[in-house]
Amino acid sequence: MAPPSDTAKELQELRKGRGLAADDLRDRMGPRLRALCAVTEADTAMSVRRSIVLKMTELCEELDEDRKLAARVAFGLATEAPGVTLEDRMIWLASFMRKDPKTAIRRVDSAFRMLAEMIDELTAEGASPFTPTGWYNHTVRSILFMDRAVPLLREERRIIATTDGVKELDIYFSAPRPPNFDGSDRITVQPLYGGEFVADEQTAPGYAKFTMKLPQPLNLGDAHEYGVELTSYPREWMLPYYELAPLLPCAHFYLRVKFDPNDIPAKVWRLNGVPRFATVDFKPSGELLSVDRLGELAIEFHGLKPHLSYGVQWQ
């Protein structure tokens, strides 16, 4: 049997003692699990625990039933399996499987190898030139002002470096436009704080790349925050949705939209991890949202998955 990978070894650290209920959970998390859950030293203990529990619960669902149970018992996520130590939980698992404890542990190890493969794929830096390398978004806070002739987007982002010597960020923005758009307006972004733009390129109609130079290089695990403001087309040309589709896992996304109080959409609904471009149907497909009398709404998302869309759509 092949030795466990580094990621599998990180998972093995989590199963010791009380598992994911351990007091020192943050200290047990290795670099791959921290990257997976977008955990930083600034996060509270409760936030760290919530992130890793949600992520492990989610990944365990991808396993077959036997391995899923084994992994959940090992982590201490299975309420039906009593025990404050790993040994206690393995005795319960062995009894449930009608096997000896060594066989139960082998089943857990098998589950952890599969989980490690998933984690390695999720945290690997992609070959696509559009995928960020050396960093990822931990938290995104967006305010979309739709109450003006040319909508304005204000974004504040917290990023985490995944390697040493990160000096610049390549940031992509898109503003999809209808097929009959006949204007020459382009995406314009201004830095508010945290960096300066040294290059920009309109990579395709409705898409733009901006290169931000950081105040100082970031090293592995360093956090950095920056803010920008973006404008593009007049409101009548803007498609009726706003979405964030991360290329790497993102821990948190907070969104506030301000519509014109005299022109509030009849329906606004939540896009909660839908396939990209599913919004082109413009049909209510998620949770309907309430807009207050000032034309404002606020929503939040946690544990965003790569290549899925999160945000709001309206009609």
Secondary structure, DSSP 4 states (H G I P E B T S, - for coil): -PPPPHHHHHHHHHTSTTGGG-TTHHHH--HHHHHHHT--TTS-HHHHHHHHHHHHHHHHTTS-HHHHHHHHHHHT--TTS--SSHHHHHHHHHHHHTS-HHHHHHHHHHHHHHHHHHHHHHHSPPSSTTS-SSEEEEEEEEEEEESSSS-EEEEEEEEEESSS-EEEEEEEEE----TT-------EEEEEES-EEEEEEEEETTEEEEEEEEEEEE-TT-EEEEEEEEE-S-GGGS-SEEEE--SS-EEEEEEEEEE-TTS--S-EEEEEEEETTGGGG----S-B----TTSEEEEEEEEEPTTEEEEEEE-
